[in-house]
């Protein structure tokens, strides 16, 4: 017998104060729960078995940043401009995952955690790399922490029962159907303030597209597919939190990948609070504390003295870490592995890079991280070649050329720097394209160490990093064309060339096939004099003259390579034409002797040897020194530079067999020997060869000034080495 119907044929009526109660049977909800469970990535939850041993913050470290996150979760609604998304970011290895793991544990204990998902491209389970498991896993965690009869729990499971295909829908639809709609349907039946506060999502930059690891796939296509899935997740999160009724906050942690950084700085900027793990959070102090705590355990295990390790060892480890907790953690893990009988020997190998064989493995986790990030570039080998140049000209402590200069020097087309390096921002600080002054900067000291060690980075990365011709060829091209490869405004061109000439043409001589003997040297000399200050131009031209000879492939006195002769000969002619003082044959001979035994003259600064002879003329010196005036008027150079080199070679062949020992001994007694000593030997050679040009030394005043500066630099070097 069928149940009676009280509304048969009824129409055109209203029902007031209607409450619809979920009538799904317990068995239906159980089936829905099982279906939900079948579509989650349990390994991605913060307390999963797969994450056993995952990094966590030491109890006394990272207190400030964890406090900031907890405060935002609990009291963020009280802020003047409340945000529902918090983005935790920073350089690779800064400890983001450890912080997120510790925050998740604390939030779980305090009843604040609604769900968690820790993406990982290193994990054994594919589910931790794919976006499709994110929403079901978050919903599942929320379901299991709510009481069995909780209205929100039942509503979520009813949504699964109603549409079993929900897990194959778009992410934004899943957020709405599994979280937002169930909440809005049931929020009047419980106290919303009793709900947990936040979802935690870590490693967003490690999300990968389906089949991204299939053999033969184009790396660029894989990268774009991965980024598309990462953007899909971000858009779904923003869509959910944009609804004013959405009751949860979301913490997202990731590296500074381009697509993620762009999203949070543009369309999600109004809804996002950012925490960047920089020096503001004092990572060095936390790393030192972490190291001391773990070294205490190692001391007890090996019964080492309380003084182990030394304060200097701790200081050096902290310095090497450059804010990277992953560096400190890998060192500790390696020492705790129990496979090395002498902890101090292992520590020394790590600290002073004397590691051999298996000890290279001390930094394997860090090396794997570096390698993986580098491989995210669409052209890893070319990106590493760029990084090498950045090491050479963009990251020196004494001279830091702007990133804009590096870009113009290396790029083949506009936009190439972003194409190559945008996925490496967790390793390198990349200046915005419109920034003409800031330099590239490595976040970690150990990154360059990694690339310089073939045993750590591997054959391919090492070959790219040590490419002997890339930098020289790029410089060579600019010296030939007098401009960058891409079209730039004239003001940018002038600034770019000024930076280039201060770097000098020397490195181009390391390029086996170059056309530096076709360069218009006189044009470059005139450009330097026109665009640089008097002092800068003098130093620049002198450095060209020196460095070109240093990089000359020929090491035989007087037998320079064609390109070396082309540049040095034209520099001398140009300078002489401008009224400069220039070195004569005897001065060039002294330079050749200095180059041959320069290690015996530690107080002679590299690049400064010919400074006493090659400089602006009297009218530019603003000096009334009669001795200097007389000396300058005697400086001459042969019109044929080759003839001068022939004489230098001839003079060298007349040196006594023990000349090096004599010169070294005389230098110990007279610091000015490189410039005015060894006179009797040189005079005899000049007579034998038939050279009538005078052996003119720089002025006494210049020599005193030069030696004083050299002694100061020498003492400073000795002190720093001590």
C-alpha positions as CSV (number, residue, x, y, z in Angstrom):
1,X,0.0,0.0,0.0
2,X,1.4,3.3,-1.0
3,X,1.9,6.2,1.4
4,X,-0.9,8.8,1.4
5,X,-0.2,12.1,-0.4
6,X,-1.6,15.2,1.1
7,X,-0.6,17.5,-1.8
8,X,-2.0,15.6,-4.7
9,X,-3.2,18.1,-7.3
10,X,-2.3,21.0,-5.1
11,X,-0.8,24.2,-6.7
12,X,-0.4,27.9,-6.2
13,X,0.5,27.8,-2.5
14,X,3.3,28.9,-0.2
15,X,5.1,27.1,2.6
16,X,6.6,29.3,5.4
17,X,9.5,28.5,7.7
18,X,10.4,25.3,5.8
19,X,13.5,23.4,7.0
20,X,14.8,20.6,4.8
21,X,16.5,17.9,6.8
22,X,19.0,15.5,5.2
23,X,17.2,12.2,4.8
24,X,20.1,10.2,3.4
25,X,20.3,6.9,5.2
26,X,23.4,5.9,7.2
27,X,24.3,3.3,4.6
28,X,24.1,5.9,1.8
29,X,26.4,8.2,3.7
30,X,28.8,5.4,4.4
31,X,29.0,4.6,0.7
32,X,29.6,8.3,0.0
33,X,32.3,8.4,2.6
34,X,34.0,5.4,0.9
35,X,33.7,7.0,-2.5
36,X,35.3,10.2,-1.1
37,X,38.1,8.2,0.5
38,X,38.8,6.4,-2.8
39,X,39.5,9.8,-4.4
40,X,41.9,11.4,-1.8
41,X,45.7,11.4,-1.5
42,X,46.1,10.3,2.1
43,X,49.9,10.5,1.7
44,X,49.6,14.3,1.2
45,X,48.0,14.9,4.6
46,X,50.4,16.5,7.1
47,X,50.4,13.5,9.4
48,X,50.5,10.7,6.8
49,X,52.9,7.8,7.1
50,X,54.7,8.9,4.0
51,X,55.5,12.2,5.6
52,X,57.1,10.5,8.7
53,X,60.4,12.2,9.3
54,X,59.4,15.2,7.2
55,X,61.2,18.4,8.3
56,X,59.7,20.2,11.2
57,X,60.9,23.3,13.0
58,X,63.0,22.9,16.1
59,X,60.9,23.8,19.1
60,X,62.8,27.0,19.7
61,X,63.2,28.2,16.0
62,X,61.0,30.0,13.6
63,X,58.8,31.2,16.5
64,X,58.1,34.6,15.0
65,X,56.9,33.5,11.6
66,X,54.8,30.7,13.1
67,X,53.4,33.2,15.5
68,X,52.5,35.5,12.6
69,X,50.6,32.7,10.8
70,X,48.8,31.6,13.9
71,X,47.8,35.1,14.7
72,X,46.4,35.6,11.2
73,X,44.4,32.4,11.4
74,X,42.8,33.3,14.7
75,X,42.5,37.0,14.6
76,X,42.8,38.0,10.9
77,X,39.1,39.1,10.7
78,X,39.9,41.9,13.1
79,X,42.4,43.4,10.7
80,X,41.5,46.6,8.9
81,X,41.7,44.9,5.6
82,X,41.2,41.2,6.3
83,X,42.6,38.7,3.8
84,X,41.5,35.1,3.4
85,X,44.7,33.8,1.7
86,X,48.2,33.9,3.2
87,X,51.1,33.2,0.9
88,X,54.3,31.9,2.6
89,X,57.2,32.2,0.2
90,X,60.9,32.6,0.0
91,X,64.1,31.2,-1.5
92,X,64.5,27.5,-2.1
93,X,65.5,25.7,1.1
94,X,64.4,28.5,3.4
95,X,62.3,26.1,5.5
96,X,58.8,26.7,4.1
97,X,57.8,23.0,4.3
98,X,59.2,22.6,7.8
99,X,57.2,25.7,8.9
100,X,54.0,24.5,7.3
101,X,54.4,21.1,8.9
102,X,54.9,22.6,12.3
103,X,52.0,25.0,11.9
104,X,49.8,22.1,10.8
105,X,50.7,20.1,13.9
106,X,50.0,23.0,16.2
107,X,46.8,23.9,14.4
108,X,45.6,20.4,14.7
109,X,46.3,20.3,18.4
110,X,44.4,23.6,18.8
111,X,41.4,22.6,16.7
112,X,42.2,25.2,14.0
113,X,43.1,22.8,11.1
114,X,40.3,22.2,8.6
115,X,42.6,20.2,6.2
116,X,46.0,20.0,4.7
117,X,47.7,19.0,1.5
118,X,51.5,18.7,1.0
119,X,52.4,18.5,-2.6
120,X,55.7,16.9,-3.4
121,X,57.5,16.2,-6.7
122,X,60.0,14.0,-4.8
123,X,57.3,11.8,-3.2
124,X,56.9,8.2,-4.3
125,X,53.1,8.5,-4.7
126,X,51.9,10.2,-7.9
127,X,48.8,11.5,-6.0
128,X,51.0,14.1,-4.2
129,X,51.9,15.7,-7.5
130,X,48.4,16.0,-9.1
131,X,45.8,18.7,-8.6
132,X,42.8,16.4,-8.9
133,X,43.3,15.1,-5.4
134,X,43.4,18.5,-3.6
135,X,39.8,19.3,-3.0
136,X,38.7,15.7,-2.1
137,X,41.5,15.4,0.4
138,X,40.7,18.7,2.1
139,X,37.0,17.8,2.2
140,X,37.8,14.3,3.6
141,X,39.9,15.7,6.4
142,X,37.1,18.1,7.4
143,X,34.6,15.3,7.3
144,X,36.7,13.0,9.6
145,X,37.2,15.7,12.3
146,X,33.6,16.7,12.5
147,X,31.2,14.6,14.7
148,X,29.3,11.9,12.8
149,X,25.9,13.7,12.9
150,X,27.3,17.2,12.2
151,X,25.1,18.9,9.6
152,X,28.1,20.1,7.5
153,X,29.6,16.6,7.5
154,X,26.4,15.0,6.4
155,X,25.9,17.7,3.7
156,X,29.3,17.2,2.2
157,X,28.7,13.4,2.0
158,X,25.3,14.0,0.5
159,X,26.9,16.1,-2.2
160,X,29.2,13.2,-3.0
161,X,26.2,10.8,-3.0
162,X,24.2,13.1,-5.2
163,X,27.0,13.4,-7.8
164,X,29.6,10.6,-7.7
165,X,31.3,12.2,-10.7
166,X,32.1,15.3,-8.7
167,X,35.8,14.4,-8.5
168,X,36.1,14.7,-12.3
169,X,34.7,18.2,-12.4
170,X,36.6,21.5,-12.4
171,X,38.4,22.5,-9.2
172,X,36.4,25.6,-8.7
173,X,33.2,23.6,-9.0
174,X,34.5,21.0,-6.5
175,X,35.2,23.8,-4.0
176,X,31.7,25.1,-4.4
177,X,29.9,21.7,-4.4
178,X,31.9,20.1,-1.6
179,X,32.6,23.0,0.7
180,X,30.8,26.3,0.0
181,X,27.3,25.0,-0.8
182,X,27.2,22.5,2.1
183,X,28.3,25.2,4.5
184,X,25.7,27.7,3.3
185,X,23.0,25.0,3.4
186,X,23.7,24.1,7.0
187,X,25.3,27.1,8.7
188,X,22.0,28.0,10.5
189,X,22.0,24.6,12.2
190,X,25.3,24.9,14.1
191,X,27.6,27.6,15.5
192,X,30.0,28.5,12.6
193,X,32.6,29.8,15.1
194,X,33.1,26.2,16.2
195,X,34.5,25.2,12.9
196,X,38.3,24.8,12.3
197,X,39.8,27.9,10.8
198,X,42.2,27.1,8.0
199,X,43.3,24.8,5.2
200,X,47.1,24.4,4.7
201,X,48.5,23.8,1.2
202,X,52.3,23.3,0.8
203,X,54.5,23.0,-2.2
204,X,52.2,24.5,-4.8
205,X,55.2,24.9,-7.1
206,X,55.6,21.2,-7.2
207,X,52.2,20.5,-8.8
208,X,52.7,18.5,-12.0
209,X,50.3,17.8,-14.9
210,X,49.0,14.4,-15.7
211,X,51.5,12.4,-17.8
212,X,54.1,15.1,-17.3
213,X,56.8,12.5,-16.7
214,X,56.1,10.4,-19.8
215,X,59.3,9.8,-21.9
216,X,59.7,11.9,-24.9
217,X,57.6,14.9,-23.8
218,X,58.9,18.3,-24.8
219,X,60.2,20.0,-21.6
220,X,58.7,23.3,-22.5
221,X,55.3,21.8,-23.0
222,X,55.6,20.0,-19.7
223,X,56.5,23.2,-18.0
224,X,53.5,25.0,-19.5
225,X,51.2,22.2,-18.5
226,X,52.5,22.2,-14.9
227,X,52.0,26.0,-14.7
228,X,48.5,25.7,-16.1
229,X,47.5,23.3,-13.3
230,X,49.1,25.5,-10.7
231,X,47.2,28.4,-12.0
232,X,44.0,26.3,-11.9
233,X,44.5,25.6,-8.2
234,X,45.1,29.3,-7.5
235,X,42.1,30.4,-9.4
236,X,39.9,27.9,-7.6
237,X,41.2,29.1,-4.2
238,X,40.6,32.7,-5.1
239,X,37.1,32.0,-6.4
240,X,36.2,30.2,-3.1
241,X,37.6,32.8,-0.8
242,X,36.0,35.6,-2.8
243,X,32.6,34.4,-1.6
244,X,32.0,36.4,1.6
245,X,30.3,33.4,3.2
246,X,33.4,31.1,2.8
247,X,34.3,30.3,6.4
248,X,37.9,29.2,6.0
249,X,41.2,30.8,5.6
250,X,43.8,29.2,3.3
251,X,47.6,29.2,3.8
252,X,49.6,28.5,0.6
253,X,53.4,27.9,0.6
254,X,55.5,27.8,-2.5
255,X,58.7,29.0,-4.0
256,X,58.9,32.2,-6.0
257,X,57.9,30.7,-9.4
258,X,56.8,33.1,-12.0
259,X,53.2,32.0,-12.5
260,X,52.6,31.9,-8.8
261,X,54.2,35.2,-8.1
262,X,52.4,36.9,-10.9
263,X,49.0,35.5,-9.7
264,X,49.5,36.7,-6.1
265,X,50.8,40.1,-7.2
266,X,48.0,40.8,-9.6
267,X,44.5,39.3,-9.6
268,X,44.8,37.9,-6.0
269,X,46.7,40.8,-4.5
270,X,43.6,42.2,-2.9
271,X,42.8,39.0,-1.1
272,X,46.3,37.9,-0.1
273,X,48.7,38.5,2.7
274,X,52.3,37.6,1.9
275,X,55.0,36.4,4.2
276,X,58.5,36.3,2.7
277,X,61.2,34.4,4.5
278,X,63.9,37.0,4.5
279,X,66.4,38.4,7.0
280,X,63.5,40.0,8.9
281,X,62.9,36.6,10.5
282,X,66.5,36.3,11.5
283,X,67.2,32.8,10.0
284,X,70.9,32.8,10.9
285,X,70.1,32.8,14.6
286,X,67.5,30.1,14.2
287,X,69.9,28.0,12.1
288,X,72.7,28.4,14.7
289,X,70.3,27.3,17.5
290,X,69.2,24.3,15.4
291,X,72.8,23.3,14.7
292,X,73.8,23.5,18.4
293,X,70.8,21.5,19.5
294,X,71.5,18.7,17.0
295,X,75.2,18.7,17.5
296,X,74.6,18.2,21.2
297,X,72.9,14.9,20.3
298,X,75.8,13.9,18.1
299,X,78.2,14.8,20.9
300,X,76.4,12.5,23.3
301,X,76.3,9.7,20.8
302,X,80.0,9.8,19.9
303,X,81.1,11.0,23.4
304,X,82.8,14.0,22.0
305,X,84.1,16.9,24.2
306,X,81.7,19.8,25.1
307,X,83.8,22.1,22.9
308,X,82.8,20.2,19.7
309,X,82.2,21.6,17.3
310,X,84.0,24.9,17.6
311,X,82.2,28.2,17.6
312,X,84.0,29.0,14.3
313,X,82.7,25.8,12.8
314,X,79.1,26.8,13.7
315,X,79.7,30.3,12.3
316,X,81.0,28.9,9.0
317,X,78.1,26.5,8.7
318,X,75.6,29.3,9.3
319,X,77.4,31.5,6.8
320,X,77.4,28.7,4.2
321,X,73.7,28.1,4.8
322,X,72.8,31.6,3.7
323,X,69.4,31.3,5.4
324,X,68.8,27.8,4.1
325,X,67.5,25.4,6.7
326,X,67.8,22.6,4.1
327,X,71.6,23.1,4.2
328,X,71.8,22.9,8.0
329,X,69.4,19.9,8.0
330,X,71.3,17.9,5.4
331,X,74.6,18.5,7.3
332,X,73.0,17.3,10.5
333,X,71.3,14.3,8.8
334,X,74.6,13.3,7.3
335,X,76.5,13.4,10.6
336,X,73.7,11.5,12.3
337,X,73.6,8.7,9.7
338,X,76.1,6.6,11.7
339,X,78.2,5.7,8.6
340,X,81.2,7.9,9.4
341,X,83.4,7.0,12.4
342,X,85.0,10.5,12.7
343,X,82.4,13.3,12.9
344,X,85.0,16.1,12.9
345,X,86.7,14.7,9.8
346,X,83.3,14.6,8.0
347,X,82.5,18.1,9.2
348,X,85.9,19.4,8.0
349,X,85.2,17.8,4.6
350,X,81.9,19.7,4.4
351,X,83.2,23.0,5.7
352,X,86.4,23.1,3.6
353,X,85.2,21.3,0.5
354,X,87.8,18.5,0.7
355,X,85.1,15.9,0.3
356,X,86.0,12.8,-1.7
357,X,84.0,9.8,-2.8
358,X,81.0,9.0,-0.7
359,X,81.4,12.2,1.4
360,X,80.1,14.1,-1.6
361,X,76.7,12.7,-0.6
362,X,76.6,14.9,2.5
363,X,74.6,17.5,0.5
364,X,72.7,15.2,-1.8
365,X,69.2,16.5,-0.7
366,X,70.4,20.1,-1.4
367,X,72.0,19.1,-4.7
368,X,68.8,17.3,-5.8
369,X,66.8,20.5,-5.0
370,X,69.2,22.7,-7.0
371,X,69.2,20.3,-10.0
372,X,65.4,20.0,-10.0
373,X,64.9,23.8,-10.0
374,X,67.5,24.3,-12.8
375,X,65.7,21.6,-14.9
376,X,62.5,23.7,-14.7
377,X,64.1,26.2,-17.1
378,X,63.1,25.5,-20.7
379,X,66.8,25.5,-21.7
380,X,68.8,24.3,-18.7
381,X,72.2,24.4,-20.3
382,X,71.8,28.0,-21.6
383,X,70.4,29.1,-18.2
384,X,73.5,27.7,-16.5
385,X,75.7,29.5,-19.0
386,X,73.9,32.7,-18.1
387,X,74.4,31.9,-14.4
388,X,78.1,31.6,-15.0
389,X,78.2,35.1,-16.5
390,X,76.2,36.4,-13.6
391,X,78.9,34.9,-11.3
392,X,81.6,36.7,-13.3
393,X,80.1,40.1,-13.8
394,X,76.8,40.3,-11.9
395,X,77.6,39.0,-8.4
396,X,81.1,40.2,-7.4
397,X,81.5,41.9,-4.1
398,X,83.7,44.7,-5.6
399,X,81.9,45.2,-8.9
400,X,78.2,44.4,-9.4
401,X,77.0,45.1,-12.8
402,X,73.2,45.6,-13.2
403,X,71.0,42.8,-14.4
404,X,70.0,45.0,-17.3
405,X,73.6,45.0,-18.5
406,X,73.8,41.2,-18.2
407,X,70.5,40.9,-20.2
408,X,71.7,43.1,-23.0
409,X,75.1,41.3,-23.2
410,X,73.6,37.8,-23.4
411,X,70.1,37.9,-24.9
412,X,69.5,37.0,-28.5
413,X,66.0,38.5,-28.4
414,X,63.8,40.6,-26.1
415,X,62.2,38.6,-23.3
416,X,64.8,35.8,-23.3
417,X,65.9,36.5,-19.7
418,X,62.4,35.9,-18.4
419,X,62.0,32.8,-20.7
420,X,65.2,31.3,-19.3
421,X,65.3,32.3,-15.7
422,X,61.7,33.0,-14.5
423,X,61.4,29.6,-12.9
424,X,64.7,30.0,-11.1
425,X,63.6,32.9,-8.8
426,X,63.9,30.7,-5.8
427,X,67.6,30.5,-6.5
428,X,68.3,33.9,-8.0
429,X,66.9,37.3,-7.3
430,X,66.0,38.7,-10.7
431,X,65.5,42.4,-11.2
432,X,62.3,43.6,-12.9
433,X,62.7,44.2,-16.6
434,X,62.3,48.0,-16.1
435,X,64.9,48.1,-13.3
436,X,68.2,49.4,-14.9
437,X,70.3,49.5,-11.7
438,X,69.7,46.4,-9.6
439,X,72.0,43.3,-9.9
440,X,71.2,39.6,-10.1
441,X,71.8,38.1,-6.7
442,X,72.0,34.5,-5.6
443,X,69.9,33.7,-2.6
444,X,72.4,31.0,-1.4
445,X,76.2,30.9,-1.3
446,X,76.1,27.1,-1.7
447,X,74.4,27.3,-5.1
448,X,77.5,28.5,-6.8
449,X,79.5,25.9,-4.9
450,X,77.2,23.3,-6.2
451,X,77.8,24.3,-9.9
452,X,81.5,24.5,-9.4
453,X,81.7,20.9,-8.3
454,X,81.2,18.4,-11.1
455,X,80.8,15.5,-8.6
456,X,77.8,17.4,-7.1
457,X,76.1,18.9,-10.1
458,X,76.9,16.3,-12.7
459,X,78.6,16.2,-16.1
460,X,76.0,18.2,-18.1
461,X,75.5,21.1,-15.7
462,X,79.3,21.3,-15.0
463,X,80.0,21.4,-18.8
464,X,77.5,24.2,-19.3
465,X,78.8,26.2,-16.2
466,X,82.5,25.8,-17.3
467,X,81.8,26.6,-21.0
468,X,85.1,28.4,-21.9
469,X,83.8,30.4,-24.9
470,X,80.2,31.6,-24.1
471,X,81.1,34.7,-22.2
472,X,84.0,35.6,-24.5
473,X,81.9,35.2,-27.6
474,X,79.2,37.5,-26.3
475,X,81.7,40.2,-25.4
476,X,83.4,39.7,-28.8
477,X,80.1,40.2,-30.6
478,X,79.5,43.5,-28.8
479,X,83.0,44.8,-29.4
480,X,82.6,44.1,-33.1
481,X,79.1,45.6,-33.6
482,X,79.5,48.4,-30.9
483,X,76.1,47.6,-29.6
484,X,73.9,44.9,-28.1
485,X,72.3,42.2,-30.2
486,X,68.8,43.7,-29.7
487,X,67.7,47.2,-30.5
488,X,67.8,49.5,-27.6
489,X,67.5,53.3,-27.0
490,X,70.7,55.3,-27.5
491,X,70.8,56.2,-23.8
492,X,70.6,52.5,-22.8
493,X,73.2,51.7,-25.4
494,X,75.7,54.2,-24.0
495,X,75.1,53.0,-20.4
496,X,75.5,49.4,-21.6
497,X,78.8,50.0,-23.4
498,X,80.2,52.0,-20.5
499,X,79.6,48.9,-18.3
500,X,81.2,46.7,-21.0
501,X,84.4,48.7,-21.4
502,X,84.9,48.6,-17.6
503,X,84.7,44.8,-17.8
504,X,87.2,45.1,-20.7
505,X,87.9,43.0,-23.8
506,X,90.3,40.6,-22.0
507,X,87.8,37.6,-21.6
508,X,87.2,37.5,-25.3
509,X,90.7,36.1,-25.8
510,X,89.6,32.9,-24.1
511,X,87.4,32.3,-27.2
512,X,89.1,30.0,-29.7
513,X,87.4,31.5,-32.7
514,X,86.9,35.3,-32.5
515,X,87.5,38.3,-34.6
516,X,88.9,40.7,-32.0
517,X,91.7,41.7,-34.5
518,X,88.9,43.3,-36.5
519,X,87.7,45.6,-33.8
520,X,87.9,49.4,-34.1
521,X,90.2,49.9,-31.1
522,X,90.6,53.6,-31.6
523,X,86.8,54.1,-31.6
524,X,86.6,52.3,-28.2
525,X,89.5,54.4,-26.8
526,X,87.7,57.6,-27.9
527,X,84.4,56.3,-26.5
528,X,86.0,55.6,-23.1
529,X,87.5,59.1,-23.0
530,X,84.2,60.7,-24.0
531,X,81.8,58.8,-21.8
532,X,83.9,58.2,-18.6
533,X,85.6,60.6,-16.2
534,X,89.3,61.3,-16.7
535,X,90.3,58.9,-13.9
536,X,87.8,56.2,-15.0
537,X,88.9,56.4,-18.6
538,X,92.6,56.2,-17.7
539,X,92.0,53.2,-15.4
540,X,89.8,51.6,-18.0
541,X,92.3,51.9,-20.9
542,X,95.2,50.8,-18.7
543,X,93.2,47.7,-17.7
544,X,92.5,46.9,-21.3
545,X,96.2,47.1,-22.1
546,X,97.0,44.8,-19.2
547,X,94.2,42.2,-19.4
548,X,94.5,41.7,-23.1
549,X,98.1,40.7,-22.5
550,X,97.1,38.4,-19.6
551,X,94.7,36.5,-21.8
552,X,97.0,36.4,-24.7
553,X,97.4,32.7,-25.7
554,X,101.2,33.2,-26.3
555,X,103.4,33.1,-23.2
556,X,106.7,33.8,-25.0
557,X,108.1,37.3,-24.5
558,X,107.7,39.4,-27.6
559,X,105.6,36.8,-29.5
560,X,102.1,38.0,-28.8
561,X,99.0,36.6,-30.6
562,X,97.6,38.7,-33.5
563,X,94.7,39.9,-31.5
564,X,96.8,41.0,-28.6
565,X,99.1,42.9,-30.9
566,X,96.1,44.5,-32.7
567,X,94.6,45.8,-29.4
568,X,97.8,46.8,-27.6
569,X,99.4,48.4,-30.6
570,X,96.3,50.5,-31.4
571,X,95.8,51.5,-27.8
572,X,99.4,52.8,-27.8
573,X,98.9,54.7,-31.1
574,X,95.6,56.2,-29.9
575,X,97.0,57.3,-26.6
576,X,100.2,58.7,-28.2
577,X,98.0,60.6,-30.7
578,X,96.1,62.1,-27.7
579,X,99.3,63.3,-26.2
580,X,99.5,60.6,-23.5
581,X,102.7,59.3,-22.1
582,X,103.2,55.8,-23.4
583,X,105.8,53.1,-22.5
584,X,108.8,52.7,-24.7
585,X,110.5,49.4,-25.6
586,X,112.5,49.3,-22.4
587,X,109.3,49.7,-20.3
588,X,107.7,46.9,-22.3
589,X,110.7,44.8,-21.6
590,X,110.4,45.4,-17.9
591,X,106.7,44.4,-18.2
592,X,107.7,41.2,-19.9
593,X,110.2,40.4,-17.0
594,X,107.5,41.2,-14.5
595,X,105.0,38.9,-16.2
596,X,107.6,36.1,-16.2
597,X,108.4,36.3,-12.5
598,X,105.5,38.2,-11.1
599,X,105.1,35.8,-8.1
600,X,108.5,37.1,-6.9
601,X,107.1,40.7,-6.7
602,X,104.0,40.3,-4.5
603,X,103.8,44.1,-3.9
604,X,103.4,44.8,-7.6
605,X,99.6,45.1,-8.1
606,X,98.2,43.4,-11.1
607,X,97.3,45.9,-13.7
608,X,99.3,48.7,-12.2
609,X,102.7,47.9,-13.5
610,X,102.5,50.1,-16.6
611,X,100.5,52.9,-14.9
612,X,103.7,54.9,-14.4
613,X,104.3,55.1,-18.1
614,X,100.8,54.9,-19.7
615,X,98.8,57.9,-18.6
616,X,97.5,61.3,-19.9
617,X,100.0,63.9,-21.0
618,X,101.4,66.8,-19.1
619,X,98.6,69.2,-19.8
620,X,96.2,66.6,-18.3
621,X,98.2,65.7,-15.2
622,X,97.7,69.1,-13.4
623,X,101.2,68.6,-12.0
624,X,104.2,70.9,-11.8
625,X,106.6,68.1,-10.9
626,X,109.7,68.9,-13.1
627,X,111.0,65.3,-12.9
628,X,107.7,63.9,-14.1
629,X,107.5,66.5,-16.8
630,X,110.9,65.6,-18.1
631,X,110.2,61.9,-18.0
632,X,107.0,62.1,-19.9
633,X,108.6,63.9,-22.8
634,X,110.9,61.0,-23.3
635,X,108.2,58.3,-23.6
636,X,108.1,57.1,-27.2
637,X,106.8,54.0,-29.1
638,X,107.7,52.6,-32.5
639,X,105.1,53.2,-35.2
640,X,105.3,49.5,-35.9
641,X,104.3,47.7,-32.7
642,X,105.6,44.5,-34.1
643,X,109.1,46.1,-34.3
644,X,108.9,46.9,-30.6
645,X,107.9,43.3,-29.8
646,X,110.8,42.0,-31.8
647,X,113.2,44.1,-29.8
648,X,111.6,42.9,-26.5
649,X,112.1,39.3,-27.7
650,X,115.7,40.1,-28.6
651,X,116.4,41.7,-25.3
652,X,114.9,38.7,-23.5
653,X,117.3,36.4,-25.3
654,X,120.3,38.4,-23.9
655,X,119.3,38.0,-20.2
656,X,121.8,36.1,-18.1
657,X,120.8,32.5,-17.3
658,X,120.4,33.3,-13.6
659,X,118.4,36.6,-14.2
660,X,115.4,35.4,-12.3
661,X,117.3,34.6,-9.1
662,X,119.2,38.0,-9.4
663,X,116.0,39.9,-9.9
664,X,114.3,38.2,-7.0
665,X,117.2,38.9,-4.7
666,X,117.4,42.5,-5.7
667,X,113.7,43.0,-5.2
668,X,114.0,41.9,-1.6
669,X,116.5,44.8,-1.1
670,X,114.7,47.4,-3.2
671,X,110.9,47.4,-3.7
672,X,111.2,49.7,-6.7
673,X,113.2,47.2,-8.8
674,X,110.3,46.3,-11.1
675,X,110.3,49.9,-12.4
676,X,113.9,51.2,-11.9
677,X,116.1,48.4,-10.7
678,X,118.3,45.8,-12.5
679,X,119.7,48.8,-14.3
680,X,123.2,47.5,-15.0
681,X,121.9,44.3,-16.6
682,X,119.4,46.2,-18.7
683,X,121.9,48.8,-19.8
684,X,124.3,46.1,-21.1
685,X,121.4,44.4,-23.0
686,X,120.5,47.7,-24.6
687,X,124.1,48.2,-25.7
688,X,124.3,44.7,-27.1
689,X,121.0,45.0,-29.0
690,X,121.6,48.5,-30.1
691,X,118.7,50.3,-28.4
692,X,119.2,54.0,-27.9
693,X,116.0,54.8,-26.1
694,X,116.4,55.7,-22.5
695,X,115.5,53.5,-19.5
696,X,113.1,56.1,-18.0
697,X,111.5,55.2,-14.7
698,X,108.3,56.8,-13.4
699,X,108.7,59.7,-11.1
700,X,109.8,59.0,-7.5
701,X,106.6,60.5,-6.3
702,X,104.6,58.0,-8.3
703,X,106.7,55.1,-7.1
704,X,106.3,56.1,-3.5
705,X,102.6,56.4,-3.9
706,X,102.3,53.1,-5.7
707,X,104.4,51.1,-3.2
708,X,102.5,52.7,-0.3
709,X,99.2,51.6,-1.8
710,X,100.6,48.2,-2.6
711,X,102.0,47.6,0.9
712,X,98.6,48.6,2.4
713,X,96.8,46.1,0.1
714,X,99.4,43.4,0.8
715,X,99.0,43.9,4.6
716,X,95.3,43.7,4.3
717,X,95.5,40.5,2.3
718,X,97.8,38.9,4.8
719,X,95.5,39.9,7.7
720,X,92.4,38.5,5.9
721,X,94.2,35.3,5.1
722,X,95.2,34.9,8.8
